Each structure stands twice: as C-alpha cells, then as structure tokens.
Amino acid sequence: MADTSITLLERLCQSPDEDAWRRFVDLYSPLIRGWLRRYAVKDEDAEDLAQEVLAVVVRELPSFQHNRNQGAFRNWLRVVSVNQLRALWRARQSRPLKIGDSKFEQMLDQLADPGSGLSQLWNQQHDQHVARRLMKMIEPQFEEKTWTAFRRVALDGEKAAAVAAELGISVNAVLLAKSRVLGRMRQELRADGLTLDHGWHESHG
C-alpha cells in the first residue's frame, strides 16, 4: 500500500491542528530558550523571546518548502530565529535584555553565518536535543531490558558482548534491541519530516 502518512511539518503547513502545534512547540521551545539563556538572557526575557520567535516560526512555516536535503528545516529554523531575535533585540533597546549588547549581537552575527563554528554547534545541539526528546517519548514503548540494551550499546558505547553478559541475554538480542529502538526513532523523525546529522547515528549507533 502507498504510504499516505503526512509529516508533522506538512501538517503544520497544509492542515495545522492543535496536536501538531503542541508537538512542535514542545519540541522546539526548550531548544530556543536554552540558546537564549546560554547568552546570559534572564529567564523571564528568554521565555518571552522564545515565545515571540516561535510565533514568527508558526506564521512563516507555511512558506517553508523542504528540499529533502539533510538539515533543511534545521537551517531554516536557525535563520528565522536569528532574524527574529535581531529584530526583537533592536526593538527592545529602550528595555535592555540585561546582557552585554555587543556579546548578544556578535552571537547573532555568528549564528547567521552557516559556516561559523557557532552554526555548527547549533546543528549539533539541535540534533542532540531532538534525539533526546524522541528517546524520552518512545522509551515507554519498550521493555526495560530492551531499552537498557539499547542505551548501554548505542549511547554508552559498551560492547554488545559485555552488555549481553550484564543483562543475561544473547549478543543477537542486544543488537536487535539497538536496531529496534533506532528504527523506531527513524520512524518518528520521518513522521515529523526531520532528519538528524548522520554523524550522530554513527557515533551513537
């Protein structure tokens, strides 16, 4: 049968519903707040700014066209976030953000440059954030031993044989557990229209 599923991004662009928006906001608001707080924005300002950035993302999302290249949405979100943060920063000059202006503006300039180290850090932390949120969401779908085998091999970097001995199961069962969890993560990523950097999977799986 043909795959008739629609990704989260497509749902938000074509026929948004409350559940889709809630999932999107739950996924991305902590990432944006975390970046703001990392640059000494006070908690209350970080919360306000994150909400304003997401409001713009929500408004602009219907114009987003995924080119099927890896990281397309991640890059788009970074650009939209930078542009909105820059506009908000300038609009709030009469109400300072309680941070060093030059430091904040320098951060935005670096983040706007796709080749900068800060943009590469954004990519890495975006992927790690999405992966952690997905793992938290799907963990209840697996038996404890299956999840432990996955975590010990894919995340902790332990050898399959050592994990098998630790859990009292076969090496094949450990490898199957790892494969099942990673496969479920990829399903969720496809359902959201997202991808993670290939290097993340190589280093963790």
N, C-alpha and C positions, 0 to 999 in steps of 0.2 A: 504493500500500500504506500502511496505517496505520503511524504512527511508533511502534514498540514499544520504543524505547530508554528506558532508565531513567537518571535523572540520578545524579550522584555522591551528592548529598545524600539522594535517595530510596533509593539502595543502602545507604547507611550507616544509614538509619532502618529499612528493611524487611528487608534481607538482606545485612548487612555481610560483607565478605570482606577478606582480608589486603591485597590490592592496593588496594582502595578506601581502607582506613585509611592505608596508606602514602602514597598520593597526597595525602590530606587533611592528614596530619601534615607532609609535605614542603612543602606549600603554605603552611600557617599557622604552623608553629613559628618560622620566621625573622621573621615579622611581629611576633609577640608578644615574642620575645626582643629584637628591635630597640627596641620601645617601652620595655621594662624598662631596657635599657642607656641609653636616652636620658635616663632619670631617675636616673642615677648608681647603679643597682643593679650590684653587682660581677658579673663574668662567671659565676662559679660559682652565685651566687644567681639570676641571670637564667635560667640553664639549668634549675635546679631548679624555679623558679616557673613557667616556661613549660611544663615537663612536667606540673606539677600542674594548671595551668589547662587544658591540653589533655585531661588525664584527666577533668576535670569536663565539658568540652565533649563528649567521647566519651560520657560517661554520660547527659548531658542531651539529646543530639542527637535521640534517638528521639521526644522530646516536641515538637521543633521542627516547626511547621507553616508552610510557605511560603505567604504570602498573595498571591504573584505580584506584589507591589509591588516596585519597584526598590529594591535595597539592603536587603531584608528580612533576609537572612541576615547581611549585614554588620552591621546594627544589633543583631541577636540576639547575634552573637559579641561585640560590644563590651560589651553588658550583662552577659553571662555572665562575660566576662573581668574586668570591673570588680568584680563581686560576689565572684568567687573571689579576686582579688588583695586585696580588702579583708579577707576572712576570713583569708587567709594572713598578711597584714600584722599583724592583731590577734593571731593565734595565735603569731606569732614575736616578740612584744615582749620575751621573755626572751632571744631570739637576734637582735639587731638586724640590719637589712639593710645597715648601713654607709652609710646615707644620712640626710639630714635628714628626720625623721618628718613634720614639717609640710608639707614640699615634696611628699612622696610622697602624703600624704593629700589635699592640695589638688589634685594631679593626678587622683586617683581621683574626687573630687567633680566636677571639671570634665568628666571623661570620662563620668560618669554622666548628665550633662545633655545631651540630644540637641541642644539649641540653642546649646551653647557653641562657641567657636572651636576648642577642643581636639577636640571631637567631629567638627567639620567637617574638621579636619586628619586625624583618624583615617580618615574616609571617603575623603579624597583619597589618603592614603598606602596605605590598603588597596587601592584600585583600581589605583594605580601598581604596587604590589607584585604583585598578581595578574597584571596585564598583563605585567610583566617576566618572571615565571615562565612564563607561557604562551608569550611570544615565544621564550624560551630553549628551551622544549620543542619548538616547531613549526619553529624555524629549519632543522634538518636536513632537513625535508621539501621545501624549496625550493632551486632552483638559486641559485648565488651572485649572479648578476646580478639575478634576481627579488627576492631579499632586499635587495640593495643599493638597488634602485629604491624598494622599499617604505620602507626606513629613511630614505633621503635625502628623500623627499617627506613621509611621514607623521610621522616623528619629528624630522627636522632642519628641516622647514618649507621645503625648497627647491622652486622652481617645477618643474613637470613638464618644461617645455621645456629647462631647464638640465640636469636630470638625464638627459634623453634624449640631449642632446648629449654629456654626460660619458661615458655608457655606450655610445654608438653605437647606440641603438635608437630606435624611434619614440615619440612622445609617448603614443600609444594603448597601446603596450606598457608604458610606465611606469604609466599609470593602471590598466591591467589587473593589473599586479603588485601595486599597492597594494590593489586590490579583492580579489584572491585571498587575500592574507595576512590582511586584515581579516575576510574571510568565514570563513577557517579559524579565526581567533581566536574569532569568534562561535560557531562550531560547538563549540569546546572549552568555552566558557562555558556554552552550553546543556547540554552533556554533564555539566557539574558542577552545574547548577542555579544558576549565579551570573550576576550582571549587573555591569557597570561603569557608573559615572555617565556620563550622556550627554555631559556636557561634556568628558570625557576624549576621546571619539571625535571631537568637533567640533574640539578643539584639536590633536589629533594625526592626524586622518584626514580 
